Amino acid sequence: MTAPAADTLAQSLAKGAAGMALLHIERAHARAQPWQTAHTWIKAATSTPIIAAGHAGLYYGAPAISFILHATQPAQTGRYRSAAAGIDAHVTRLAEHRLAHASARADRGEAASFAEYDLFYGLTGIAALLLRYTPEPDILRPILRHLVRLTHPTRDGLPGWWVGQDPDPRSPTPGGHANLGMAHGITGVLALLASALRAGVSVEGQADAVQYICDWLDQWEQQGESGPWWPQWITRPELDTGRVRQPGPGRPSWCYGTIGIARAQQLAAIALGDTTRQLHAEHALAACLADPAQLGRLTEPGLCHGVAGVYQTTWRAARDALTPSIIAHLPALALLLRQHAATGREHDDGLLTGTTGLALALHTSTHPAPPHSGWDTCLLIA
């Protein structure tokens, strides 16, 4: 890859130099390439004024830059310590601003939005950054309290994370929906709350909130020929009737599919000490991987909804698994990674949907230890 010129996407983890820097940081940690290459990409990511406006989040702006600078540690402690500290102060102010708006919205009884709480741009993503690198900042616990509040039903009896917007312009949901995905939905919140519990960072009601989300997912779990699966979202008619319209499991992706939802429940079960739930989550994940029809829908290379995300999520789940059923699928998934890498098809080169994410998953497949940089924290699977 050639380092890009400065542009508006430079600070994007999803598509820009910030995300691409993570690959070179991880390779430098593993001594597979010199640190100077990583420095070049970090410079490209910070070539424009760092954005700390209201639309910034883990995948864009100051939080994204903070994430990559912290990912260089401890190998580059001195080089980026001062820069990271300065940016972290902006992240804290951004989090305070976003939390104040979210709390005011909830007090008014209005519906939430993805941008308020999701992983990409919302409070869940900011909390994931704070939990990973600064586990005791004053703002982290207030964010956790707000995410706990999201599990409380609204005045209308809807789930607290109910949003009025459509999940996709091609998928209208009149009346809003409750999203189940890791990227924009309640399983992202679940994974964050569970990870915080495992790290010893908690607030009042957090364990109860984790249990509530798990119980809610149980309510919407479907049984297919290949095993359990969950819908991508629940609409108002589905909520009213208790019946799901989605005919069967979708693509087995990290962002919306059984893979990501099962990993979030595995993390929750570990945090709660619930071995029964953990075994069930691991069975769901393994059963999905054993279904050729579901795996056949993996036509893209990336982390979001491609084979790289499935591999990385499965690799993380296998390390925590109580049974060998998940790890047994890793060789076949690694082969899929290599096949995608060898096709030479035109894809974007970003982290989330492109070849950078694929390269990072391939790196994981050839190294026995977890990523030194902790790059997959941005997926809430680690």
C-alpha positions, 0 to 999 in steps of 0.5 A: 500500500502507498500512504494516501495524501491528506483527505477527509477520510484520513481519520477514519478507522473504517476506510482511511489511513487511521484504520490502515495504520493498525495493520502496520502497527500490528506488524511492527509489534510482531517485528514483521516490518519496521516501525517507520512504516507504521509511523508513515501511516500514523502521520497520514492519519494525522495530516489534517486537524483532528476532528473532535466535533459532535459527529466524531466517534471511535471510527472517526476523528479524535477517538479513532486517532487516540485508538491508533496512538494507544495501539503503539504502546508499550513499544512506542511509549515515549514517542506518542505519549504526549500526543495521546494525552492531548487527544485523550483530553479532547475525547473526554470532552467529546464524551461529556458532551455526547453523554449530556445530549443522550441523557437529555434525550432520554429525559424527554422520552424521545427515541434514541439514534444509532449515533447516540449509543452504537459502536461506530460513532456512539457512546459504546465505541467511546466507552470501548476506547476508554475501557481498553486504554484508560480504565478509570477515567471519570467519564467511563462510569457515567457512560456505563450508567447511560448504557444500563439506562438503555435497557430500561423500557421506554414510556411506551413500553418499547426497548430503551435502545429503540430507534426511529430511523431505518437500519438501511434505506433499502430496509424501511421499518415504519415505526422504528426498530430494535437492532440486534447487531454488534455494530449498531444494536444491543449486542454491541452494548451487551459486549461492552457491558460484559467486557467492563464487568470482566475488567472489574469496572461496573456501576449499579445495575450493570449485571442486571442489564447484561442479564436483561439483554440476554433474556431479551435475546432469548425471547427472539432466538429462532431455531433453524435446521442448522441451529439457533439464529437471531433476526437482524432487528425487530420491527413494531409489528414483530414486537406486537405479534411476537413473531419474526418475519425474517425467514431464516438466518442471514449472512453469518457476519460479525456486524449483524449475524449469528457470529457476532451475536453469539460472541456477545452472549459468550462474553456476557455468560463469562461475565455472569459466570453462567456456563449454561448460557456460555455453552449455548452461545458456543453451540450457536456459533459452531453450528453456524460455522458448520452450515455450508449454506450460511458460509456460502453467503460470505462473498466479501473479504472484510471485517464487517460482513466478510470472512475476515470478521468471521475469522477474527470473531471465531478466533477470539471466541475459541480462546474463551470456549469451554469446548473444542467445537469452535476451534475446530472450524478455524483451519477451514476459515483460514483457508477462506481467508487465503483464498480471498487474499489470492483472488486479486479482486478489486476491493477497497483497502480499508479496515472495515470492508476491505483488504486491511481487515483481511490482512489483519485477520490473516496475521492473526491466523499465523500467530498464536498470541492475541494481537499485540496492538489490541486492534480488534478491540474496535470490534468489541470481540476482545 
